C-alpha cells in the first residue's frame, strides 16, 4: 500500500508544480484552441458544479475524471445528454462503455457543439450574401479505466478534436489522466481525486478558405493568390484535485459532500462545492457552487454561480437500470440559463 501513497504524493507534487506554471492564465483568456473541451457534459455532476471528481462514476466520468469510468455495477452502459448553452448554442454528448472483467472498462464517446447557422456578410453586402455556413465542432474520445484495488482506480482518455468553419478546419489530439483513492487515511467514505486534462500539441487552422487575392505594386502580373498564415494555439489544459465524503444517515438516506480546486492555464482558477442527497438510491437532489476568487466585474467568470439538479432511477418501474438527470446552470451577462438533460442505461 505504501507504493500507492508514493504515487499520490507524486501527483500532488506534479499538481503543485503545474499550478505555478499556469499562473496568471486569465491574461490569456479567449486565446486558446478547442474551447469546446471545457464545456461540461452530463447532468448529474454538473448539478453539483463538477465538485465530485473524487467519486464521479460511470460515463459522465469521461469528462470529469476518467478514473471513474470503471466504477459501475453493469457490464455495459450507455448515456446521452444535451445542454442548452449560451447564445443559442447547444452541446450534445453520447457515450457507451463495456466492462471486460479483470482487464478494465473501455468507453467510446462523441461530443458535438452546435453553433447553428451563420449568414455570410461582406463589406459590400453587410446585410448578407444569401450564403449560410454551419460550423462543426466535435470531439471523439476513447477511454480506458481500471480499479487497481478496492480503493484505487485509474483512467485515461484520448481525444480527437475537429473544428471546421466553411473551407477552414483544424484537427488536434488531447490526453486526459485521472486517479481516485477511496477510504483515504482509513476514513470510510472519504475519497480523493486528481485529474490532468486537455494535454496535447497546439492546434492550427488551415484550408483553401485562407487564400485571398492581392495585388503586388512592384509587379505587373496583376492580382495573385496569397495564403494567410494562422497562429497556432495551445489547448486549454487544466488540473484538478478534489475531496468527497459520503455520510450514511441511515439505510435509506445518504449525503455526499464534495469540493474541488481547478487550476487552469487560460482562465481563472475555480473552487467548486457540491452536495447530493440520495433516497434509497432512487431519488436524488443536488446543489453546487462555483467560485472564482480572481474574477471581478471587469473580468467576470460567467459561470461563477450556484447550480441545481435532480435525478430519478427508474429501475423499480422498468426492470432496467435507467437514470434520468437534470441540471440547472445560471449564467452571468447572457440572459439565458443552461438546462441540461441526461438519460443513462445500465445492462
ZATI-112781 format. One line per field, with one value per residue (C-alpha): residue number from 1; residue in three letters; chain; y, x, z. Coordinates in nm, 2 decimals. Layout:
# ZATI-112781
k: [NUM  ...] .
r: [ala  ...] .
c: [A  ...] .
yy: [Y  ...] .
xx: [X  ...] .
zz: [Z  ...] .
//
This chain:
# ZATI-112781
k: [1  2  3  4  5  6  7  8  9  10  11  12  13  14  15  16  17  18  19  20  21  22  23  24  25  26  27  28  29  30  31  32  33  34  35  36  37  38  39  40  41  42  43  44  45  46  47  48  49  50  51  52  53  54  55  56  57  58  59  60  61  62  63  64  65  66  67  68  69  70  71  72  73  74  75  76  77  78  79  80  81  82  83  84  85  86  87  88  89  90  91  92  93  94  95  96  97  98  99  100  101  102  103  104  105  106  107  108  109  110  111  112  113  114  115  116  117  118  119  120  121  122  123  124  125  126  127  128  129  130  131  132  133  134  135  136  137  138  139  140  141  142  143  144  145  146  147  148  149  150  151  152  153  154  155  156  157  158  159  160  161  162  163  164  165  166  167  168  169  170  171  172  173  174  175  176  177  178  179  180  181  182  183  184  185  186  187  188  189  190  191  192  193  194  195  196  197  198  199  200  201  202  203  204  205  206  207  208  209  210  211  212  213  214  215  216  217  218  219  220  221  222  223  224  225  226  227  228  229  230  231  232  233  234  235  236  237  238  239  240  241  242  243  244  245  246  247  248  249  250  251  252  253  254  255  256  257  258  259  260  261  262  263  264  265  266  267  268  269  270  271  272  273  274  275  276  277  278  279  280  281  282  283  284  285  286  287  288  289  290  291  292  293  294  295  296  297  298  299  300  301  302  303  304  305  306  307  308  309  310  311  312  313  314  315  316  317  318  319  320  321  322  323  324  325  326  327  328  329  330  331  332  333  334  335  336  337  338  339  340  341  342  343  344  345  346  347] .
r: [unk  unk  unk  unk  unk  unk  unk  unk  unk  unk  unk  unk  unk  unk  unk  unk  unk  unk  unk  unk  unk  unk  unk  unk  unk  unk  unk  unk  unk  unk  unk  unk  unk  unk  unk  unk  unk  unk  unk  unk  unk  unk  unk  unk  unk  unk  unk  unk  unk  unk  unk  unk  unk  unk  unk  unk  unk  unk  unk  unk  unk  unk  unk  unk  unk  unk  unk  unk  unk  unk  unk  unk  unk  unk  unk  unk  unk  unk  unk  unk  unk  unk  unk  unk  unk  unk  unk  unk  unk  unk  unk  unk  unk  unk  unk  unk  unk  unk  unk  unk  unk  unk  unk  unk  unk  unk  unk  unk  unk  unk  unk  unk  unk  unk  unk  unk  unk  unk  unk  unk  unk  unk  unk  unk  unk  unk  unk  unk  unk  unk  unk  unk  unk  unk  unk  unk  unk  unk  unk  unk  unk  unk  unk  unk  unk  unk  unk  unk  unk  unk  unk  unk  unk  unk  unk  unk  unk  unk  unk  unk  unk  unk  unk  unk  unk  unk  unk  unk  unk  unk  unk  unk  unk  unk  unk  unk  unk  unk  unk  unk  unk  unk  unk  unk  unk  unk  unk  unk  unk  unk  unk  unk  unk  unk  unk  unk  unk  unk  unk  unk  unk  unk  unk  unk  unk  unk  unk  unk  unk  unk  unk  unk  unk  unk  unk  unk  unk  unk  unk  unk  unk  unk  unk  unk  unk  unk  unk  unk  unk  unk  unk  unk  unk  unk  unk  unk  unk  unk  unk  unk  unk  unk  unk  unk  unk  unk  unk  unk  unk  unk  unk  unk  unk  unk  unk  unk  unk  unk  unk  unk  unk  unk  unk  unk  unk  unk  unk  unk  unk  unk  unk  unk  unk  unk  unk  unk  unk  unk  unk  unk  unk  unk  unk  unk  unk  unk  unk  unk  unk  unk  unk  unk  unk  unk  unk  unk  unk  unk  unk  unk  unk  unk  unk  unk  unk  unk  unk  unk  unk  unk  unk  unk  unk  unk  unk  unk  unk  unk  unk  unk  unk  unk  unk  unk  unk  unk  unk  unk  unk  unk  unk  unk  unk  unk  unk  unk  unk  unk  unk  unk  unk  unk  unk  unk  unk  unk  unk] .
c: [A  A  A  A  A  A  A  A  A  A  A  A  A  A  A  A  A  A  A  A  A  A  A  A  A  A  A  A  A  A  A  A  A  A  A  A  A  A  A  A  A  A  A  A  A  A  A  A  A  A  A  A  A  A  A  A  A  A  A  A  A  A  A  A  A  A  A  A  A  A  A  A  A  A  A  A  A  A  A  A  A  A  A  A  A  A  A  A  A  A  A  A  A  A  A  A  A  A  A  A  A  A  A  A  A  A  A  A  A  A  A  A  A  A  A  A  A  A  A  A  A  A  A  A  A  A  A  A  A  A  A  A  A  A  A  A  A  A  A  A  A  A  A  A  A  A  A  A  A  A  A  A  A  A  A  A  A  A  A  A  A  A  A  A  A  A  A  A  A  A  A  A  A  A  A  A  A  A  A  A  A  A  A  A  A  A  A  A  A  A  A  A  A  A  A  A  A  A  A  A  A  A  A  A  A  A  A  A  A  A  A  A  A  A  A  A  A  A  A  A  A  A  A  A  A  A  A  A  A  A  A  A  A  A  A  A  A  A  A  A  A  A  A  A  A  A  A  A  A  A  A  A  A  A  A  A  A  A  A  A  A  A  A  A  A  A  A  A  A  A  A  A  A  A  A  A  A  A  A  A  A  A  A  A  A  A  A  A  A  A  A  A  A  A  A  A  A  A  A  A  A  A  A  A  A  A  A  A  A  A  A  A  A  A  A  A  A  A  A  A  A  A  A  A  A  A  A  A  A  A  A  A  A  A  A  A  A  A  A  A  A  A  A  A  A  A  A] .
yy: [0.00  0.23  0.23  0.38  0.66  0.74  0.76  1.00  1.21  1.23  1.35  1.62  1.74  1.75  1.95  2.20  2.25  2.29  2.54  2.76  2.74  2.80  3.13  3.44  3.23  3.48  3.72  3.48  3.41  3.36  3.28  2.90  2.64  2.40  2.58  2.30  2.08  2.29  2.27  2.01  1.74  1.52  1.64  1.46  1.61  1.94  1.98  1.98  2.23  1.95  1.91  1.53  1.44  1.21  0.99  1.05  0.72  0.59  0.75  1.11  1.04  1.07  1.45  1.49  1.21  0.92  0.70  0.67  0.50  0.15  0.22  0.05  -0.24  -0.32  -0.48  -0.23  0.13  0.40  0.77  1.06  1.42  1.76  2.10  2.44  2.66  3.03  3.24  2.97  2.71  2.35  2.07  1.71  1.41  1.03  0.75  0.37  0.15  -0.22  -0.38  -0.66  -0.84  -0.80  -0.61  -0.30  -0.08  0.08  0.36  0.55  0.89  1.17  1.54  1.79  2.17  2.30  2.67  2.70  2.87  3.19  3.42  3.53  3.90  4.11  4.47  4.51  4.32  4.39  4.25  3.92  3.74  3.48  3.21  3.02  2.85  2.60  2.55  2.19  2.13  1.77  1.55  1.18  1.01  0.67  0.60  0.32  0.28  0.01  -0.05  -0.14  -0.23  -0.18  0.17  0.29  0.35  0.50  0.61  0.78  0.93  1.00  1.28  1.35  1.71  1.86  2.21  2.33  2.66  2.68  2.60  2.62  2.35  2.24  1.89  1.82  1.55  1.57  1.34  1.31  1.12  1.07  0.88  0.82  0.70  0.58  0.55  0.80  0.79  0.48  0.70  0.52  0.74  0.99  0.99  1.18  1.26  1.41  1.49  1.63  1.72  1.85  1.79  1.79  1.97  2.31  2.34  2.55  2.63  2.55  2.52  2.69  2.94  3.11  3.22  3.58  3.78  4.05  4.30  4.34  4.71  4.61  4.35  4.37  4.03  4.15  4.00  3.68  3.44  3.49  3.25  3.39  3.20  3.14  3.14  2.81  2.80  2.58  2.36  2.47  2.24  2.21  2.02  1.95  1.80  1.71  1.56  1.39  1.24  1.01  1.03  0.75  0.89  0.56  0.26  0.48  0.82  0.92  1.26  1.33  1.63  1.73  2.01  2.06  2.31  2.35  2.52  2.65  2.78  3.01  3.14  3.19  2.91  2.77  2.63  2.42  2.27  2.02  1.83  1.53  1.38  1.03  0.85  0.47  0.53  0.60  0.98  1.25  1.62  1.81  2.16  2.32  2.64  2.75  3.03  3.21  3.44  3.62  3.73  4.07  4.29  4.38  4.02  3.80  3.42  3.39  3.05  3.16  3.09  2.82  2.51  2.28  1.93  1.63  1.27  0.97  0.60  0.41  0.05  -0.03  0.06  -0.07  -0.36  -0.19  0.05  0.38  0.71  1.04  1.35  1.73  2.02  2.40  2.63  3.01  3.23  3.58  3.85  3.63  3.63  3.26  2.99  2.65  2.35  2.00  1.67  1.33  0.97  0.67  0.30  0.00  -0.36] .
xx: [0.00  0.30  0.36  0.02  0.09  0.40  0.20  -0.04  0.25  0.40  0.06  0.04  0.39  0.31  -0.01  0.18  0.45  0.19  -0.01  0.29  0.34  -0.03  -0.03  -0.19  -0.38  -0.67  -0.44  -0.46  -0.83  -1.00  -0.68  -0.67  -0.77  -1.07  -1.28  -1.54  -1.30  -1.40  -1.78  -1.90  -2.14  -2.39  -2.63  -2.56  -2.23  -2.29  -2.58  -2.31  -2.08  -1.85  -1.72  -1.73  -1.42  -1.31  -1.63  -1.76  -1.85  -2.00  -1.99  -2.00  -1.65  -1.53  -1.54  -1.48  -1.23  -1.17  -1.07  -1.44  -1.54  -1.47  -1.68  -2.00  -2.22  -2.31  -2.12  -2.24  -2.36  -2.49  -2.56  -2.70  -2.72  -2.80  -2.72  -2.86  -2.55  -2.50  -2.60  -2.85  -2.57  -2.61  -2.38  -2.47  -2.29  -2.33  -2.12  -2.11  -1.89  -1.81  -1.66  -1.41  -1.36  -1.01  -0.89  -1.10  -1.35  -1.33  -1.56  -1.63  -1.79  -1.88  -1.93  -2.07  -2.10  -2.39  -2.34  -2.62  -2.65  -2.44  -2.53  -2.22  -2.17  -1.91  -1.80  -2.00  -2.30  -2.33  -2.69  -2.57  -2.48  -2.75  -2.49  -2.52  -2.23  -2.27  -1.95  -1.89  -1.71  -1.68  -1.47  -1.43  -1.29  -1.16  -1.13  -0.98  -1.02  -0.94  -0.98  -0.63  -0.76  -1.08  -0.95  -0.76  -0.89  -0.70  -0.82  -0.70  -0.87  -0.76  -0.95  -0.96  -1.07  -1.20  -1.32  -1.44  -1.58  -1.67  -1.34  -1.12  -1.06  -0.83  -0.76  -0.60  -0.53  -0.55  -0.50  -0.66  -0.55  -0.72  -0.69  -0.94  -0.85  -1.13  -1.12  -0.84  -0.65  -0.85  -1.16  -1.47  -1.64  -1.35  -1.22  -0.95  -0.95  -0.67  -0.72  -0.50  -0.69  -0.65  -0.28  -0.16  0.01  -0.10  -0.38  -0.38  -0.64  -0.57  -0.76  -0.83  -1.05  -0.74  -0.64  -0.72  -0.65  -0.38  -0.20  0.18  0.25  0.60  0.49  0.29  0.14  -0.19  -0.39  -0.25  -0.34  -0.19  -0.24  -0.30  -0.09  -0.29  -0.14  -0.10  -0.28  -0.23  -0.51  -0.69  -0.50  -0.63  -0.55  -0.79  -0.78  -1.09  -1.22  -1.55  -1.72  -2.02  -2.23  -2.47  -2.76  -2.94  -3.02  -3.23  -3.07  -2.72  -2.54  -2.24  -2.02  -1.76  -1.51  -1.26  -0.99  -0.92  -0.61  -0.64  -0.37  -0.61  -0.87  -0.93  -0.88  -1.20  -1.32  -1.64  -1.85  -2.13  -2.39  -2.61  -2.89  -3.00  -3.31  -3.29  -3.07  -3.38  -3.43  -3.16  -3.14  -2.83  -2.67  -2.34  -2.15  -1.86  -1.63  -1.35  -1.18  -0.97  -1.27  -1.44  -1.69  -1.43  -1.32  -1.61  -1.64  -1.99  -2.05  -1.95  -2.27  -2.49  -2.61  -2.91  -3.00  -3.22  -3.22  -3.45  -3.36  -3.64  -3.52  -3.82  -4.06  -3.88  -3.67  -3.37  -3.12  -3.24  -3.14  -3.29  -3.10  -3.15  -2.92  -2.98  -2.68  -2.74  -2.52  -2.39  -2.41  -2.61  -2.99  -3.04  -2.96  -2.83  -3.06  -2.91  -3.09  -2.93  -3.05  -2.83  -2.88  -2.70  -2.72] .
zz: [0.00  0.06  -0.32  -0.38  -0.13  -0.32  -0.64  -0.48  -0.35  -0.69  -0.83  -0.56  -0.65  -1.02  -0.95  -0.73  -0.99  -1.27  -1.07  -1.06  -1.44  -1.50  -1.30  -1.45  -1.70  -1.71  -1.90  -2.20  -2.17  -2.51  -2.70  -2.66  -2.90  -2.88  -2.62  -2.65  -2.44  -2.14  -2.18  -1.92  -2.03  -1.85  -1.58  -1.25  -1.16  -1.33  -1.09  -0.82  -1.01  -1.10  -0.75  -0.70  -0.92  -0.63  -0.65  -1.01  -1.17  -1.49  -1.83  -1.71  -1.57  -1.93  -1.88  -1.50  -1.41  -1.64  -1.34  -1.26  -1.59  -1.44  -1.13  -1.24  -1.14  -1.51  -1.79  -2.04  -2.01  -2.24  -2.19  -2.39  -2.27  -2.43  -2.29  -2.40  -2.39  -2.43  -2.74  -2.87  -2.89  -2.77  -2.66  -2.72  -2.57  -2.63  -2.49  -2.45  -2.24  -2.19  -1.88  -1.97  -1.63  -1.49  -1.80  -1.71  -1.89  -2.24  -2.34  -2.66  -2.67  -2.90  -2.81  -3.06  -3.02  -3.23  -3.31  -3.56  -3.90  -3.96  -4.25  -4.46  -4.48  -4.66  -4.67  -4.99  -4.86  -4.49  -4.48  -4.61  -4.93  -4.90  -4.82  -4.49  -4.31  -4.02  -3.81  -3.69  -3.36  -3.23  -3.00  -3.04  -2.73  -2.64  -2.27  -2.05  -1.68  -1.42  -1.05  -0.93  -0.58  -0.39  -0.31  -0.62  -0.97  -1.26  -1.61  -1.92  -2.22  -2.58  -2.77  -3.14  -3.19  -3.51  -3.59  -3.93  -4.05  -4.42  -4.60  -4.30  -4.04  -3.76  -3.61  -3.28  -3.02  -2.64  -2.35  -2.00  -1.70  -1.36  -1.03  -0.75  -0.40  -0.16  0.22  0.24  0.57  0.66  0.69  0.54  0.28  0.24  -0.12  -0.31  -0.69  -0.91  -1.28  -1.55  -1.87  -2.22  -2.26  -2.62  -2.91  -3.04  -3.30  -3.61  -3.88  -4.24  -4.57  -4.90  -4.73  -4.62  -4.97  -5.07  -5.38  -5.35  -5.58  -5.57  -5.65  -5.76  -6.01  -6.34  -6.32  -6.17  -5.88  -5.73  -5.45  -5.11  -4.82  -4.47  -4.21  -3.89  -3.54  -3.36  -3.02  -2.71  -2.57  -2.25  -2.01  -1.66  -1.34  -1.05  -0.71  -0.51  -0.19  -0.13  0.18  0.19  0.51  0.56  0.76  0.77  0.54  0.31  0.32  0.20  0.17  -0.05  0.03  -0.24  -0.31  -0.59  -0.68  -1.05  -1.19  -1.55  -1.79  -1.99  -1.74  -1.37  -1.12  -0.98  -0.65  -0.66  -0.38  -0.42  -0.22  -0.32  -0.12  -0.21  -0.10  -0.14  -0.44  -0.63  -0.60  -0.59  -0.51  -0.59  -0.55  -0.60  -0.62  -0.84  -0.72  -0.90  -0.64  -0.91  -1.12  -1.08  -1.26  -1.53  -1.60  -1.48  -1.49  -1.65  -1.47  -1.12  -0.95  -0.79  -0.97  -0.90  -1.01  -0.96  -1.06  -1.07  -1.10  -1.28  -1.23  -1.00  -1.28  -1.58  -1.46  -1.63  -1.47  -1.62  -1.47  -1.57  -1.46  -1.49  -1.41  -1.40  -1.45  -1.43  -1.65  -1.59  -1.87  -2.10  -2.05  -2.09  -1.83  -1.92  -1.89  -1.91  -1.95  -1.95  -1.96  -1.88  -1.90  -1.75  -1.86] .
//
